[in-house]
Amino acid sequence: MKLTFLPKLFVLSVAALISFCSLKDPDQKLPDPTTQVKFEVVDSLIVNVLEDLTILDYQESTDRYLMKQLRGGKVVVTDGKGNVISSHEIAGEGPNQVPNVWEGRFFEPDGYIFKEMSATMDFHVYNADFQKTEKIKGPAVGLNAIFISFYRQSFNVFEKSGKKYILGEEVNSYDGGLINHEKLGGEFYNQAKTGYFYDLSQDSITYLNLFPENWEPRRSRKWIGQSFPFMAFDAENSKVAVLPPMGDALFLYDLKGTSLQNETTVRLSHPERNQPIPDPSRENFLYPSFSDVKMFGGYQLVIFYSAVPEEVYQEVRSKGENYHQDPAWRAAVVKYQTPRYLIVKDGTQLGITNDLPVVGHVNLGLADGSLLVKAADGEIERDYNLFYKIRLLDK
């Protein structure tokens, strides 16, 4: 497998997206989608732990955060003020550990669940004392790609009528030998199912095709690359957002039973995303591909990184095949690949922002309409972790 690095996210492949905007009322006057909107800082969270942490989940009923060492296996539970309640080293080969763990969630009412990075992507359930109580077979059936994301989760756990479910994305949930894009071309989008609905009470998995039906490459069966979509879930309202990494649209759904229904297409626009869809063999950092979508209250936040200019790439590329190791190339990536944000609500893009009120990485969206941002490293090295809670102004 070839592993490619994008800012804050490791991926194998990306592709492109062409879509159209569907409006409920064509006479309705909509806001300018590129209007600059602003966020404000409403709170901060300091966690006195030396290790670099990321927030995995928030449990509103107990006002607790589940955090994890960014590149290690230490898990930390804090209260809503950031005070450490407990910490545990769960990564490892011991009977009470998880090999290669990156993601985790609260598991109601008082437990935790972590996803193992392996060929099967199994889940491990822990009780309140961090004793492992169960191992659940994961949704993966073949090894097609590996995603390691520091600031997003690929699965959601929720409860309905006393039963627990998992809704997630998994690029390894289809057999790459049977569903091979080199043989299928654009037909790949009709066959590859990279989402899943897991009924834990029945131990049954329903696989979902996350490539939207109204996505032009799927409709026309035109191969433009794999473009495995990202997914975000609002469990309270049973709303699902699906975002292929390259293209111009966000797709919204209702989760009904085990399926995604009522597909709505939201056309996305930004002044720095007016490039034509590139050839799939083109270097992905030359196109401003989407990197994440988050739910926060009734909003969706779409994130992308600006592209490296073609002339800058060609200049460094001319120095040789190992240009990725060239300090000039690394400096160019830092200089030109910067985060940009699009805000969507009720199927409409409300605006954009290029600068948050604080410098950092958007870590988590909360049901109260706020976002948690992990503060970037400053000139003075911290011996604690700092998170900011931000909210849209005049929302």
ZIZIWO-V184083 format. One record per residue. N is the residue number from 1. PHI is phi as a letter, one per 30 degrees, with the letter a starting at -180 (none if undefined). OMEGA is omega as a letter, one per 20 degrees, with the letter a starting at -180 (NA if undefined). NEAR is the number of other C-alpha atoms within 8 Angstrom. Layout:
BEGIN
n=[N & N]
phi=[PHI & PHI]
omega=[OMEGA & OMEGA]
near=[NEAR & NEAR]
END
This chain:
BEGIN
n=[1 & 2 & 3 & 4 & 5 & 6 & 7 & 8 & 9 & 10 & 11 & 12 & 13 & 14 & 15 & 16 & 17 & 18 & 19 & 20 & 21 & 22 & 23 & 24 & 25 & 26 & 27 & 28 & 29 & 30 & 31 & 32 & 33 & 34 & 35 & 36 & 37 & 38 & 39 & 40 & 41 & 42 & 43 & 44 & 45 & 46 & 47 & 48 & 49 & 50 & 51 & 52 & 53 & 54 & 55 & 56 & 57 & 58 & 59 & 60 & 61 & 62 & 63 & 64 & 65 & 66 & 67 & 68 & 69 & 70 & 71 & 72 & 73 & 74 & 75 & 76 & 77 & 78 & 79 & 80 & 81 & 82 & 83 & 84 & 85 & 86 & 87 & 88 & 89 & 90 & 91 & 92 & 93 & 94 & 95 & 96 & 97 & 98 & 99 & 100 & 101 & 102 & 103 & 104 & 105 & 106 & 107 & 108 & 109 & 110 & 111 & 112 & 113 & 114 & 115 & 116 & 117 & 118 & 119 & 120 & 121 & 122 & 123 & 124 & 125 & 126 & 127 & 128 & 129 & 130 & 131 & 132 & 133 & 134 & 135 & 136 & 137 & 138 & 139 & 140 & 141 & 142 & 143 & 144 & 145 & 146 & 147 & 148 & 149 & 150 & 151 & 152 & 153 & 154 & 155 & 156 & 157 & 158 & 159 & 160 & 161 & 162 & 163 & 164 & 165 & 166 & 167 & 168 & 169 & 170 & 171 & 172 & 173 & 174 & 175 & 176 & 177 & 178 & 179 & 180 & 181 & 182 & 183 & 184 & 185 & 186 & 187 & 188 & 189 & 190 & 191 & 192 & 193 & 194 & 195 & 196 & 197 & 198 & 199 & 200 & 201 & 202 & 203 & 204 & 205 & 206 & 207 & 208 & 209 & 210 & 211 & 212 & 213 & 214 & 215 & 216 & 217 & 218 & 219 & 220 & 221 & 222 & 223 & 224 & 225 & 226 & 227 & 228 & 229 & 230 & 231 & 232 & 233 & 234 & 235 & 236 & 237 & 238 & 239 & 240 & 241 & 242 & 243 & 244 & 245 & 246 & 247 & 248 & 249 & 250 & 251 & 252 & 253 & 254 & 255 & 256 & 257 & 258 & 259 & 260 & 261 & 262 & 263 & 264 & 265 & 266 & 267 & 268 & 269 & 270 & 271 & 272 & 273 & 274 & 275 & 276 & 277 & 278 & 279 & 280 & 281 & 282 & 283 & 284 & 285 & 286 & 287 & 288 & 289 & 290 & 291 & 292 & 293 & 294 & 295 & 296 & 297 & 298 & 299 & 300 & 301 & 302 & 303 & 304 & 305 & 306 & 307 & 308 & 309 & 310 & 311 & 312 & 313 & 314 & 315 & 316 & 317 & 318 & 319 & 320 & 321 & 322 & 323 & 324 & 325 & 326 & 327 & 328 & 329 & 330 & 331 & 332 & 333 & 334 & 335 & 336 & 337 & 338 & 339 & 340 & 341 & 342 & 343 & 344 & 345 & 346 & 347 & 348 & 349 & 350 & 351 & 352 & 353 & 354 & 355 & 356 & 357 & 358 & 359 & 360 & 361 & 362 & 363 & 364 & 365 & 366 & 367 & 368 & 369 & 370 & 371 & 372 & 373 & 374 & 375 & 376 & 377 & 378 & 379 & 380 & 381 & 382 & 383 & 384 & 385 & 386 & 387 & 388 & 389 & 390 & 391 & 392 & 393 & 394 & 395]
phi=[none & c & c & c & c & c & e & i & a & c & b & c & a & b & b & b & b & b & a & b & c & c & c & d & b & d & d & d & d & c & d & d & d & c & d & d & c & b & c & b & d & c & a & b & b & c & c & d & b & d & d & d & c & b & d & d & a & b & c & d & d & c & h & b & c & c & b & b & e & e & c & b & c & d & c & b & c & b & d & d & c & j & d & d & c & a & b & b & c & c & d & l & c & d & d & c & b & b & d & h & c & b & b & a & b & d & b & e & d & b & b & b & b & b & c & d & d & a & d & c & h & d & c & b & c & b & d & d & c & h & c & d & c & a & b & c & e & d & d & d & b & a & c & c & a & b & c & b & c & d & b & a & c & c & b & b & c & b & b & b & h & i & c & c & b & b & c & a & c & a & d & c & c & b & d & d & d & d & c & c & d & d & c & d & i & d & d & e & d & d & c & d & c & c & b & a & b & c & d & d & d & c & h & b & c & c & d & b & d & d & d & e & d & c & d & e & e & d & d & c & h & c & d & b & j & d & h & e & d & d & b & b & b & c & d & d & c & h & c & b & c & b & b & d & d & b & k & b & a & c & c & c & b & c & d & b & i & c & b & c & b & h & d & b & c & c & d & c & b & a & e & c & b & c & d & d & d & d & d & d & d & d & e & d & d & c & b & d & d & d & b & a & b & b & c & b & i & d & c & b & c & c & c & b & c & d & d & d & e & e & d & d & e & d & d & d & d & d & d & k & d & c & d & d & d & d & e & d & d & d & d & d & d & d & d & c & d & b & d & b & b & c & c & b & b & h & i & b & d & d & l & b & b & c & b & d & d & b & c & l & c & d & c & a & c & c & d & d & i & c & b & c & c & d & d & d & d & c & d & c & d & c & c & b & c & b & b & c & c & b & b & d & d & h & d]
omega=[r & a & a & a & r & a & r & a & r & r & r & a & r & a & a & a & r & a & a & a & r & a & r & a & a & r & a & r & a & r & r & a & a & r & r & r & a & r & r & r & a & a & r & a & r & r & a & r & a & a & r & a & r & r & r & a & r & r & a & a & r & a & r & r & r & a & r & r & a & a & r & a & r & r & a & r & r & r & a & r & a & r & a & r & r & r & a & r & a & r & r & a & a & a & a & a & a & r & r & a & r & a & r & r & r & a & a & j & a & r & a & r & a & a & r & r & a & a & a & r & a & r & r & a & r & r & a & r & a & r & a & a & a & r & a & r & a & a & a & r & r & a & a & a & r & r & r & a & a & a & r & r & a & r & a & r & r & a & r & a & r & a & a & a & r & r & a & r & a & a & r & a & r & a & a & r & r & r & a & a & r & r & a & a & a & r & r & a & r & a & a & r & a & r & a & r & a & r & a & r & r & a & a & a & r & a & a & r & a & r & a & a & a & r & a & r & r & a & a & a & r & a & r & a & a & r & r & a & r & a & r & a & r & a & a & a & a & r & a & r & r & a & r & a & r & r & a & a & r & a & a & a & r & r & r & a & a & a & r & a & r & a & r & a & r & r & a & r & r & a & a & a & a & r & r & r & a & r & a & r & a & r & a & a & r & r & a & a & r & a & a & r & a & r & r & a & r & a & r & r & r & a & r & r & a & a & r & r & a & a & r & r & a & r & r & a & a & a & r & a & a & a & r & a & a & r & r & r & r & r & r & r & r & a & a & a & a & a & r & a & r & a & a & r & r & r & a & r & a & a & a & r & r & a & r & a & r & r & a & a & r & a & a & r & a & a & a & r & r & r & r & a & r & a & r & r & r & r & r & a & r & r & r & r & a & r & r & r & a & a & r & r & r & a & NA]
near=[4 & 4 & 8 & 8 & 7 & 8 & 7 & 7 & 11 & 13 & 13 & 11 & 9 & 13 & 13 & 14 & 14 & 11 & 12 & 9 & 8 & 7 & 5 & 4 & 5 & 5 & 4 & 5 & 4 & 5 & 8 & 7 & 12 & 10 & 9 & 7 & 9 & 9 & 10 & 9 & 11 & 8 & 7 & 9 & 10 & 11 & 11 & 10 & 8 & 7 & 9 & 9 & 9 & 12 & 12 & 15 & 11 & 11 & 9 & 6 & 4 & 5 & 9 & 11 & 14 & 15 & 13 & 13 & 13 & 9 & 5 & 7 & 13 & 11 & 12 & 13 & 12 & 15 & 11 & 8 & 7 & 11 & 10 & 11 & 8 & 7 & 9 & 8 & 8 & 10 & 12 & 9 & 7 & 6 & 4 & 7 & 11 & 13 & 9 & 10 & 11 & 13 & 10 & 12 & 12 & 13 & 10 & 7 & 4 & 8 & 12 & 14 & 12 & 13 & 12 & 14 & 11 & 7 & 8 & 11 & 12 & 13 & 12 & 14 & 14 & 13 & 11 & 8 & 5 & 9 & 8 & 11 & 8 & 7 & 9 & 8 & 8 & 8 & 12 & 13 & 10 & 11 & 10 & 8 & 9 & 10 & 8 & 8 & 10 & 9 & 12 & 9 & 9 & 10 & 8 & 10 & 11 & 8 & 9 & 7 & 4 & 5 & 9 & 11 & 13 & 13 & 11 & 11 & 11 & 11 & 13 & 13 & 14 & 12 & 11 & 9 & 5 & 5 & 11 & 9 & 10 & 5 & 5 & 9 & 10 & 14 & 12 & 13 & 10 & 9 & 8 & 9 & 13 & 15 & 14 & 16 & 14 & 11 & 12 & 10 & 8 & 5 & 7 & 8 & 9 & 8 & 10 & 11 & 11 & 9 & 12 & 9 & 6 & 9 & 11 & 10 & 13 & 15 & 9 & 7 & 12 & 10 & 9 & 10 & 9 & 8 & 11 & 12 & 10 & 12 & 12 & 10 & 10 & 9 & 7 & 5 & 5 & 10 & 12 & 13 & 13 & 13 & 13 & 16 & 16 & 13 & 12 & 10 & 15 & 12 & 12 & 14 & 12 & 11 & 11 & 8 & 4 & 7 & 8 & 11 & 8 & 7 & 10 & 9 & 14 & 14 & 12 & 10 & 9 & 10 & 6 & 7 & 7 & 7 & 6 & 4 & 9 & 7 & 6 & 9 & 4 & 7 & 6 & 8 & 10 & 10 & 11 & 13 & 12 & 13 & 10 & 11 & 14 & 10 & 14 & 14 & 10 & 9 & 11 & 12 & 12 & 13 & 12 & 12 & 13 & 13 & 10 & 13 & 8 & 7 & 6 & 9 & 10 & 8 & 8 & 12 & 9 & 6 & 7 & 7 & 6 & 6 & 10 & 7 & 7 & 9 & 6 & 7 & 12 & 10 & 8 & 11 & 9 & 8 & 7 & 10 & 13 & 8 & 9 & 12 & 11 & 14 & 12 & 13 & 10 & 6 & 9 & 10 & 13 & 13 & 14 & 14 & 11 & 7 & 6 & 8 & 9 & 9 & 7 & 8 & 9 & 9 & 12 & 13 & 12 & 12 & 9 & 6 & 11 & 13 & 13 & 13 & 14 & 12 & 12 & 7 & 7 & 6 & 4 & 5 & 6 & 7 & 8 & 11 & 14 & 10 & 11 & 14 & 13 & 14 & 11 & 10 & 8 & 3 & 3]
END
